Amino acid sequence: MKLSFCGAARTVTGSKHLLELESGHKILMDCGLFQGRRADSDRMNRQFLFDPAEIDVVLLSHAHIDHAGLLPKLWKDGFRGRVWCTHATYSLSTLLLLDSAYIQEKDVRFVNKLNRRRGHAPVEPLYKREHAEGVLDHFMTVGYRQPFSPVPGVSVEYRDAGHILGSASMVLTITERGKTKKLGFTGDIGNPGRPILRDPQGMEDCDWLICESTYGGKEHEPAEASKGRLREVIERTAHRGGRVIIPAFSVGRTQEIVYALDQLWNEGHLRNVPVYVDSPLAVNATAVFQSHPECFDAELHEYLLTDDDPWGFDRLTYIRDVEKSKALNGNRVPMVIISASGMCEAGRILHHLKNNVGDNRNTVMMVGYCADHTLGKRIIEKRPEIRIFGERHRLRAEVEVMNSFSAHADEPGVIDFVGKMDRDRLKRVFLVHGAPERQDLMEQAFRRSGYDRVSVPEFGEAVDL
């Protein structure tokens, strides 16, 4: 059998790993959107390194767009197999893929408006709503630790990865020529100790492992410090009459921050600071969270005994309406605004940043990973000047970076997660899902921990297993 790295190789996003069996069956693990420079993203997302019509099955680790966001294009280009995932991943994918299709169509309308003025030919969106609806009809769901057979000779088991709602690591048990081997894929490993979700569950021992490396060389702040630091930043900013702007992904990060704010409210803090979640997708995603308590950790189940709505309190307002979103920037009182997207590449957060980054009373709080060449990464780097909607803006607002909210395990977390497996059985660990410098540091960490069979595949590289 042959394993090809068709995405998230020497980069973080665009997860796609292709397994070709001797039987001729082709299994794709994830089918994610590449995110980065706009021209690079468009080029990377337009073409697959394989024929979509030949893919028999997709094994989806979770619903984040960099892991699932090209499924509609896969269907558009001929895929008609099955997409296997957990129950919660399907619920979130329904929201995220339809939303992504809406963004694709909306962005292309804007680009074509400019192209007409410049005399350029029109462009097509990567996919449309009909393609998202088409691929969603091919989803099959399964629970954690419930083995299933997507193609003859292969059994797969999902385990809770603790990354976002429904996220999973997977082990494929493959029988060929009377011999059985196991290939593991971590997906995105969650950051242990975070609220709402269970900690990552250990994987089965396997012969080969595809492992994420997003935070190589990094160690997160303790998760228990998140709430206190969040409170301190909000109080400090409100004292000087400013507002806290939090770019956050609609799925996972928004719910975690709101949960922390709900706890602070119940403890008697934040009484005079209104909080707004300005994202229709986040509103819908929060409803999905409420419908999947099977993914909650013990702490949240206990909290629900005294507060039946951990994502709602008196000073919290969810906003869907565009006019109400715009009105926030005309109201100059201290407040907290949580809005998508987390990398600041699209969505309502751009308008809030445009209206607030130039005021030194305000704070921009970055609470998640941002890929290179994104606006979010430039804010994290505290560049003195940034571009929003093509216009230059001085970055005078305070910038706070809180990696304790990260949904990814840090370097020690990844080493500990893999360390629970039988290292003598592992023939090789393939590091994916990381910027080159982070992957190099993660490779060094593995080698220091006694793993000498570690490699960092290049984009398009194929390996015989």
C-alpha positions in Angstrom: 0.0 0.0 0.0 1.1 3.6 -0.6 0.6 6.7 1.5 0.7 10.1 -0.2 0.7 13.5 1.5 -1.6 15.7 -0.5 -2.0 18.6 1.9 -0.9 19.9 5.3 2.7 18.8 4.3 5.2 21.4 5.4 2.3 23.7 6.2 -0.6 23.8 8.7 -3.7 23.8 6.6 -5.3 21.8 3.8 -5.3 18.3 5.4 -5.4 15.5 2.8 -3.7 12.2 3.2 -4.3 9.5 0.6 -3.9 5.7 1.2 -3.9 3.4 -1.9 -4.4 -0.3 -1.1 -3.3 -3.3 -3.2 -6.9 -4.0 -3.7 -7.2 -0.8 -5.7 -9.3 1.0 -3.1 -8.4 4.6 -2.3 -9.0 6.1 1.1 -8.6 9.8 1.8 -8.1 11.0 5.4 -9.5 14.5 5.5 -10.2 16.9 2.7 -9.4 20.3 4.0 -9.1 23.8 2.6 -5.7 25.4 2.3 -5.5 28.8 4.0 -2.8 31.4 3.6 -1.9 34.1 1.0 -5.0 34.5 -1.2 -3.3 33.7 -4.5 -1.6 30.7 -3.1 -4.8 29.5 -1.4 -6.7 29.7 -4.7 -4.1 27.8 -6.6 -3.8 25.1 -3.9 -7.5 24.6 -3.6 -8.3 24.5 -7.3 -6.5 21.3 -8.0 -6.2 17.9 -6.3 -3.2 15.6 -6.6 -5.6 12.7 -7.4 -8.8 12.1 -9.3 -11.7 12.7 -6.9 -13.8 10.2 -8.8 -11.4 7.4 -7.9 -11.7 8.0 -4.1 -13.8 5.3 -2.5 -14.1 6.8 1.0 -13.2 9.8 3.1 -12.3 9.4 6.8 -13.0 12.8 8.4 -11.2 13.6 11.6 -13.3 16.7 12.4 -15.3 19.6 11.0 -12.8 22.5 10.9 -12.5 24.0 7.4 -8.8 23.2 7.1 -9.8 19.5 7.5 -13.2 19.3 5.8 -13.6 22.5 3.7 -12.8 21.0 0.3 -15.3 18.1 0.5 -17.9 20.1 -1.6 -15.3 20.5 -4.3 -14.3 16.9 -4.1 -18.0 16.1 -4.8 -18.2 18.7 -7.5 -15.2 17.1 -9.2 -16.7 13.6 -9.2 -16.4 12.0 -5.8 -19.4 9.8 -5.0 -18.1 7.6 -2.1 -18.9 7.8 1.6 -17.7 10.3 4.2 -17.3 8.7 7.6 -17.2 10.8 10.8 -18.6 11.1 14.3 -22.2 12.2 15.0 -21.1 15.6 16.3 -18.8 16.2 13.4 -21.6 15.7 11.0 -23.8 18.2 12.9 -21.0 20.8 12.7 -20.1 20.0 9.1 -23.6 20.7 8.0 -23.2 24.3 9.3 -19.6 24.8 8.3 -19.8 23.5 4.7 -22.9 25.4 3.9 -21.4 28.6 5.4 -18.2 28.0 3.5 -20.1 27.7 0.2 -21.9 31.0 1.0 -18.5 32.7 1.6 -17.1 31.2 -1.7 -20.0 32.6 -3.7 -20.0 35.9 -1.9 -16.3 36.4 -2.3 -16.4 35.6 -6.0 -19.2 38.1 -6.6 -17.0 40.8 -5.1 -13.9 39.7 -7.1 -15.9 39.6 -10.4 -17.2 43.1 -9.7 -13.6 44.3 -9.6 -12.7 42.1 -12.6 -15.4 43.7 -14.7 -14.0 47.2 -13.9 -10.5 46.0 -14.8 -11.6 44.2 -18.0 -10.6 40.8 -16.5 -12.4 37.5 -17.1 -14.8 36.4 -14.4 -13.8 33.6 -12.0 -15.9 30.7 -10.6 -16.2 29.9 -6.9 -14.4 26.8 -5.6 -17.9 25.4 -5.0 -21.5 26.5 -4.4 -24.2 25.6 -1.9 -25.5 22.8 -4.2 -22.1 21.1 -4.0 -22.0 21.3 -0.2 -25.5 19.8 -0.1 -24.4 17.1 -2.5 -21.5 15.9 -0.4 -23.5 16.1 2.9 -25.8 13.4 1.4 -22.8 11.1 1.4 -22.0 11.3 5.1 -22.1 8.2 7.4 -21.8 8.7 11.2 -20.4 6.5 13.9 -19.7 6.7 17.6 -16.4 6.7 19.3 -14.8 3.2 19.8 -17.3 1.6 17.4 -15.2 -0.2 14.7 -16.5 0.1 11.1 -15.4 -1.2 7.7 -15.4 1.5 5.0 -13.9 -0.8 2.3 -13.2 -4.6 2.3 -10.1 -5.5 4.3 -10.1 -2.4 6.4 -11.5 -1.7 9.9 -11.4 1.8 11.4 -12.0 3.0 15.0 -12.4 6.6 16.0 -11.4 7.9 19.4 -12.0 11.2 21.0 -9.2 13.6 20.1 -10.4 16.3 22.5 -9.8 19.1 19.9 -13.3 20.3 19.0 -16.7 18.8 19.4 -16.7 15.5 17.6 -13.0 15.5 16.8 -11.4 12.1 16.4 -8.1 10.3 16.0 -8.2 7.2 14.0 -6.5 3.8 13.5 -7.0 1.9 10.3 -6.5 -1.9 10.6 -5.6 -3.2 7.1 -5.4 -6.8 6.0 -3.5 -7.5 2.8 -2.1 -10.9 1.6 -3.0 -12.4 5.0 -1.0 -9.9 7.0 -2.6 -7.2 9.2 -1.0 -3.8 9.7 -2.2 -0.6 11.5 -1.9 3.0 10.3 -2.8 5.8 12.7 -3.7 9.4 12.1 -3.9 11.7 15.1 -6.0 14.3 13.4 -5.6 17.4 15.6 -4.7 16.5 19.2 -6.6 18.5 21.8 -5.0 20.5 24.6 -5.5 18.5 27.8 -7.2 20.2 30.8 -9.3 22.6 28.7 -13.0 23.0 29.7 -16.1 21.6 27.9 -14.5 18.7 26.1 -12.9 15.5 27.4 -9.1 15.2 27.3 -7.8 13.3 24.2 -8.2 9.5 24.5 -5.2 7.4 23.8 -4.8 5.6 20.4 -4.3 2.0 19.7 -0.7 0.8 19.0 0.1 1.0 15.3 2.8 0.4 12.8 2.8 3.9 11.2 1.5 7.2 12.6 0.6 10.4 10.8 1.0 13.0 13.6 0.2 16.7 13.8 3.0 19.1 14.8 1.3 22.5 14.9 3.0 23.7 18.2 6.5 22.1 17.9 8.9 24.0 20.1 6.0 25.7 22.0 4.6 25.1 25.5 1.2 26.6 26.4 0.3 28.6 29.4 -1.6 26.5 32.0 -5.2 26.1 31.0 -6.3 27.0 34.5 -4.8 30.5 34.1 -7.1 31.3 31.2 -10.1 32.6 33.1 -8.2 34.8 35.5 -6.2 36.4 32.7 -9.3 36.9 30.6 -10.9 38.7 33.6 -7.8 40.9 34.1 -7.6 42.0 30.5 -11.3 42.9 30.3 -11.2 44.9 33.6 -8.0 46.7 32.6 -9.4 47.6 29.2 -12.8 48.7 30.6 -11.1 50.9 33.2 -9.5 53.0 30.4 -12.8 53.2 28.6 -11.9 50.7 25.8 -13.3 47.5 24.3 -11.9 44.1 24.0 -12.1 42.6 20.5 -11.7 38.9 20.3 -11.3 37.2 16.9 -12.5 33.6 17.5 -13.5 30.7 15.4 -17.2 30.1 15.5 -16.8 26.5 16.5 -15.0 25.6 19.7 -13.1 28.8 20.6 -16.2 31.0 20.9 -18.0 28.5 23.1 -15.0 28.1 25.3 -14.6 31.9 25.8 -18.3 32.4 26.5 -18.2 29.5 29.0 -15.3 31.2 30.8 -17.3 34.5 30.8 -20.4 32.7 32.1 -18.3 31.4 35.0 -16.9 34.9 35.7 -20.5 36.3 35.7 -21.7 33.7 38.2 -18.7 34.6 40.4 -19.8 38.2 40.5 -17.4 39.7 37.9 -18.2 41.5 34.6 -21.4 43.0 36.0 -20.9 46.3 34.1 -19.4 45.0 30.8 -21.7 43.9 28.1 -20.6 40.9 25.9 -21.6 40.4 22.3 -21.1 37.3 20.2 -21.4 38.7 16.7 -21.5 35.7 14.4 -24.5 34.0 13.0 -22.5 30.8 12.6 -21.3 30.9 16.2 -25.0 31.2 17.3 -25.8 28.1 15.3 -22.7 26.2 16.4 -23.6 26.9 20.1 -26.9 25.3 19.5 -25.1 22.2 18.1 -22.9 22.1 21.3 -26.0 22.1 23.4 -27.3 19.1 21.5 -24.2 16.9 22.0 -23.7 16.5 25.8 -22.1 13.1 25.1 -18.9 15.0 24.2 -18.8 17.1 27.5 -16.2 16.5 30.2 -17.1 15.7 33.9 -16.5 19.3 34.9 -19.1 20.7 32.5 -21.7 18.0 33.5 -21.2 19.1 37.1 -21.5 22.8 36.2 -24.8 22.1 34.4 -26.3 21.0 37.7 -26.2 24.6 38.9 -26.3 26.5 35.6 -28.4 24.9 32.8 -27.1 27.3 30.2 -23.3 27.7 30.3 -23.4 29.8 27.1 -25.8 32.4 28.3 -25.9 35.1 31.0 -27.7 38.5 31.6 -25.0 40.7 29.9 -24.5 38.4 26.9 -26.1 39.1 23.5 -25.9 36.9 20.4 -26.2 38.9 17.2 -27.3 37.6 13.8 -28.6 40.9 12.2 -26.2 42.9 10.1 -27.6 46.2 11.2 -27.2 45.3 14.9 -23.6 44.3 14.1 -22.8 47.6 12.5 -24.5 49.5 15.5 -21.9 48.0 17.9 -19.2 50.2 16.4 -21.3 53.3 17.0 -21.6 52.5 20.7 -18.5 53.7 22.4 -19.0 52.2 25.9 -16.7 49.5 27.2 -17.7 46.1 25.9 -16.4 42.7 24.7 -17.0 41.7 21.1 -16.3 38.1 20.1 -16.5 37.6 16.3 -15.3 35.3 13.5 -13.0 34.5 11.9 -10.2 33.5 14.2 -7.5 34.2 11.7 -9.1 37.6 10.8 -9.3 36.6 7.1 -13.1 37.0 6.6 -16.3 37.8 8.4 -17.6 40.5 10.7 -14.4 40.6 12.7 -12.8 42.7 9.9 -15.3 45.5 10.5 -14.7 45.5 14.2 -10.9 45.5 13.8 -11.2 48.3 11.2 -13.1 50.4 13.7 -11.0 49.6 16.8 -7.4 48.9 16.1 -6.4 52.5 15.9 -7.5 53.4 19.5 -5.0 52.7 22.2 -7.8 52.3 24.8 -8.8 49.1 23.1 -7.4 45.6 23.3 -7.3 42.9 20.5 -7.1 39.5 22.2 -5.8 36.7 20.0 -6.8 33.3 21.4 -5.9 30.8 18.7 -3.5 29.7 16.0 -3.1 31.9 13.0 -1.4 30.7 9.8 1.4 32.7 8.2 0.4 35.5 5.9 -3.0 36.0 7.6 -4.2 39.3 9.2 -4.4 37.5 12.5 -0.7 36.5 12.3 0.2 40.1 11.6 -1.7 41.3 14.6 0.0 38.6 16.8 3.4 39.9 15.5 2.2 43.4 16.5 3.0 45.0 13.2 2.8 48.8 13.5 0.6 49.0 10.4 -1.9 46.4 9.0 -4.2 46.3 6.0 -7.9 45.8 6.4 -10.1 45.8 3.2 -7.0 47.0 1.4 -6.6 50.1 3.6 -3.7 50.8 5.9 -4.5 51.1 9.6 -2.1 51.9 12.5 -2.2 49.2 15.1 -2.4 51.3 18.3 -4.7 49.0 20.3 -3.0 46.7 22.9 -2.5 43.2 21.6 -2.9 40.2 24.1 -2.0 36.7 22.9 -3.4 33.9 25.0 -2.3 30.5 23.9 -3.9 28.8 26.9 -7.1 28.8 24.9 -5.5 26.8 22.1 -7.4 23.7 21.0 -4.1 22.0 20.0 -1.7 20.2 22.2 1.6 21.8 22.7 4.9 20.0 22.1 5.0 18.3 25.5 1.3 17.3 25.0 2.0 15.7 21.6 5.0 13.8 22.9 3.0 12.6 25.9 0.1 11.5 23.6 2.3 9.5 21.3 4.4 8.2 24.2 1.5 6.1 25.4 1.8 3.9 22.3 4.2 1.0 21.8 7.2 2.8 20.4 9.0 -0.4 19.5 6.1 -1.3 17.1 6.1 2.1 15.4 8.0 1.8 12.1 7.8 5.5 11.4 6.1 8.7 12.5 5.2 11.2 9.8 4.9 14.8 11.0 2.2 16.9 9.3 0.1 19.9 10.0 2.8 22.4 11.0 4.9 25.3 9.7 8.4 24.1 8.6 10.1 25.6 11.6 7.6 24.1 14.0 7.9 20.7 12.4 11.7 20.7 12.6 11.4 21.5 16.3 8.8 18.8 16.8 11.1 16.3 15.0 13.9 17.2 17.4 11.6 16.7 20.4 10.6 13.2 19.1 14.3 12.3 18.6 15.2 13.5 22.1 12.4 11.3 23.4 13.9 8.2 21.8 12.1 8.2 18.4 14.7 7.9 15.7 12.2 6.9 12.9 10.6 10.3 12.3 10.2 12.2 9.0 8.6 15.4 7.7 7.0 14.6 4.3 7.0 17.1 1.5 3.9 18.1 -0.3 3.0 15.4 -2.8 5.5 12.9 -1.4 4.4 9.2 -1.6 5.7 6.4 0.7 5.3 2.7 0.3 4.2 1.1 3.6 
